[in-house]
């Protein structure tokens, strides 16, 4: 089991700091590249730039909670939720890898 984790691409867990503006305020966020990749994928699916997606998410958290504590951690958890839902959808899908799987009787 540890080989699954130990043999992952080093690029995925390298950190990168990105500077951006959220509601007009300059800030920087440091995340691992795997999380940046996932956030870019989510933003693309929402037909938004990454900056616009992050600003909208930040705004929605503010509206819901009144303040945002540790936005970087919220982003990581958002990526985990997104990947978990995507994995669940794949498992629940009647088609996988281009093959049609018969429903269990």
C-alpha positions as CSV (number, residue, x, y, z in Angstrom):
1,X,0.0,0.0,0.0
2,X,2.8,2.5,0.8
3,X,4.1,2.0,-2.7
4,X,1.0,3.8,-4.0
5,X,2.0,6.8,-2.0
6,X,5.8,6.5,-2.1
7,X,5.9,6.2,-5.9
8,X,3.7,9.2,-6.7
9,X,5.2,11.9,-9.0
10,X,7.4,14.3,-7.0
11,X,5.9,17.2,-9.0
12,X,2.5,16.6,-7.4
13,X,3.7,17.4,-3.9
14,X,6.0,20.3,-4.8
15,X,4.6,23.5,-3.4
16,X,3.9,26.6,-5.4
17,X,3.0,30.1,-4.2
18,X,0.6,32.1,-6.4
19,X,-0.2,35.7,-6.0
20,X,-3.7,36.9,-6.8
21,X,-6.4,39.4,-5.9
22,X,-9.5,38.4,-4.0
23,X,-12.1,41.2,-3.8
24,X,-9.4,43.7,-4.7
25,X,-7.0,42.6,-2.0
26,X,-3.6,41.2,-3.0
27,X,-2.7,37.9,-1.4
28,X,-0.7,34.8,-2.0
29,X,-1.6,31.2,-1.5
30,X,0.8,28.3,-1.2
31,X,-0.4,24.9,-2.3
32,X,1.0,21.7,-3.7
33,X,0.9,21.5,-7.5
34,X,-1.6,18.6,-7.4
35,X,-4.1,20.9,-5.6
36,X,-3.4,23.8,-8.1
37,X,-4.1,21.3,-11.0
38,X,-7.4,20.2,-9.4
39,X,-8.5,23.8,-8.8
40,X,-7.7,24.7,-12.4
41,X,-9.8,21.7,-13.5
42,X,-12.7,22.8,-11.3
43,X,-12.6,26.3,-12.5
44,X,-12.5,25.1,-16.2
45,X,-15.6,23.0,-15.5
46,X,-17.3,26.0,-14.1
47,X,-16.2,28.0,-17.2
48,X,-14.2,30.5,-15.1
49,X,-10.6,31.5,-14.8
50,X,-8.9,30.2,-11.7
51,X,-8.8,33.7,-10.2
52,X,-12.5,34.2,-10.7
53,X,-13.3,30.8,-9.2
54,X,-11.2,31.5,-6.1
55,X,-12.8,34.9,-5.7
56,X,-16.3,33.4,-6.0
57,X,-15.5,30.6,-3.5
58,X,-14.0,33.1,-1.1
59,X,-17.1,35.3,-1.4
60,X,-19.5,32.4,-0.9
61,X,-17.6,31.3,2.3
62,X,-17.8,34.9,3.6
63,X,-21.5,34.9,3.0
64,X,-22.0,31.6,4.6
65,X,-19.6,31.8,7.6
66,X,-19.0,35.5,8.0
67,X,-15.2,35.2,7.7
68,X,-12.7,32.9,6.1
69,X,-10.2,31.0,8.3
70,X,-7.3,29.4,6.5
71,X,-8.4,29.7,2.9
72,X,-5.5,27.4,1.7
73,X,-6.8,24.6,3.9
74,X,-10.3,25.2,2.6
75,X,-9.0,24.9,-0.9
76,X,-7.2,21.6,-0.2
77,X,-10.4,20.2,1.4
78,X,-12.4,21.4,-1.6
79,X,-10.1,19.5,-3.9
80,X,-10.5,16.4,-1.8
81,X,-14.3,16.7,-1.9
82,X,-14.2,17.2,-5.7
83,X,-11.9,14.2,-6.3
84,X,-14.0,12.0,-3.9
85,X,-17.2,12.9,-5.8
86,X,-15.6,12.3,-9.1
87,X,-14.4,8.9,-8.0
88,X,-17.8,8.0,-6.6
89,X,-19.4,9.0,-9.9
90,X,-17.0,6.8,-11.8
91,X,-17.8,3.8,-9.6
92,X,-21.5,4.5,-9.9
93,X,-21.3,5.0,-13.7
94,X,-22.6,2.1,-15.8
95,X,-19.7,2.8,-18.2
96,X,-16.0,2.7,-17.3
97,X,-13.0,2.7,-19.5
98,X,-15.2,2.7,-22.6
99,X,-16.8,-0.6,-21.7
100,X,-20.4,-1.0,-20.8
101,X,-20.8,-2.9,-17.6
102,X,-24.1,-4.8,-17.0
103,X,-26.0,-3.8,-13.9
104,X,-25.9,-6.3,-11.1
105,X,-29.1,-8.3,-10.7
